Amino acid sequence: MPPRSLIRSERPERPPPDLSNIIFRDDAQRTKYVAFYERSVVPTKFVNTECLETLGLIDGVTRLLTKSSLHHLCTEPVPTYEPLVLEFLSSFNYDTPSNQPFLTGSIQFRMFNREYALDQDVVASYLHFNHAPIAHRSIFQELNGRSWEDLAFEFWFHLTGENPTGWRALHASHIQNPAIRYFQRVLGHIIFARSNNHKVNQNELFFLYCALNNIRFNAAPFMFQHIQGLVNAPATNPFLLGGIITTLACALGLGDELLSLSHLMKPAQSLDLTYCRDSHLVTPRHDGRYTLVVNKVPIPYVILPCPERINIRYVQRWRLIEENPQDDQQEHPNEPMDANEEELNQGPADVNQPPPNNPPPITLEAMYAAIQRQDQLVQAMQTNQTETIRLIREMQQEHRDYAIRNESQYAEIATYLHDLDIRVNDSPDRRRRVRTRGASSSQNRNDEE
């Protein structure tokens, strides 16, 4: 089944934006607001705990979120309010010194017609990021005498078994450990939210490297740099940053103002089992479990949940594609003592392990079992389709009921106003009212005579 195009469904022709309640900083903000309105806003996808528990990823993903100080932001689903997102982005500016970029900085933006200017560490505290002085605020150029590029490409080999030729060759679907790949999807949908996030960019790889090697970093400068690039780029893709903006608005005490936009609320979405299946992370089995998928190829000997087999604490379990996988292989915990010793505990790369290339001979029993599994998958797809149709019909019925209730309320209001008008017109005071206009002036003239 191809991935669902939720983003394209948000892009029909739209009526002009309602600007009656917005006070713009200047004409430049107004121009950006209208342009961003045409790009539209899509709700943010958050971590789905039920999905993680079903697949056995809860320990690994929680550990990565905690190590990167992103657990609060990424696991608390909040709705998206399009007018708030457009006002924020159209007025956003990230100011950081050119001689020492990202070490210090501040952001300026508007929310509910108010101007805000906040230091990046203050925003980091609002979002529960790590803003300690020793936390990295940009990608380090070298570590222990090795360049970041050398470390990054070696790290990518540990994740995928591939030797990359450049930054454009890092495909997220090639990451073998499902907990690590799910964490990358979280980064691509929340911190570095973008519609086309099927490749791992350099910032995401840095986050993965730090989270898996106990290196502290402050996510705020990275996120602000990403937002600055989004608002300045001549793109047409929709915005997916609504969750971050709503969380920041709540931290600023704007909860009552958000209630005024409740009729424009877009509920949060989640990285659930359906998403994991459609994004080729897993494929369902007939027994209720799931088979890991790497680069769109099922790995039949990695059946989820199997939390010990995919334990991210051990470097040897970052890669799962092996010819003869063993559960009792020697393991070395990936727990560096400090930020300067992380690569000492990575252990030797398993360079000589080729991918499986000698499949077992096909038997009649295997063919029959494969046919049965295929029939079960087809039946499951038909059941899902029936359930989807049922849900759509329920939603349509709810919309019809809502419209009927509104029409009934409007009729009652109209009747009430009509009766009120009749009572006012027929009141005794109104019938006995004497015309007094000009009476005092006539009396004055008579007195003078």
Helices and strands as residue ranges (DSSP letters): G 8-10, H 27-39, E 45-47, H 49-55, H 58-67, H 71-75, E 80-81, H 82-91, E 93-95, E 106-111, E 114-119, H 120-126, E 142-143, E 146-147, H 148-160, G 167-169, G 172-174, H 178-186, I 187-191, H 202-212, H 219-232, H 242-251, H 255-259, G 262-264, E 265-266, E 269-271, H 273-278, E 282-284, E 290-294, E 297-304, G 315-317, G 342-345, H 364-425, H 428-431, H 439-448
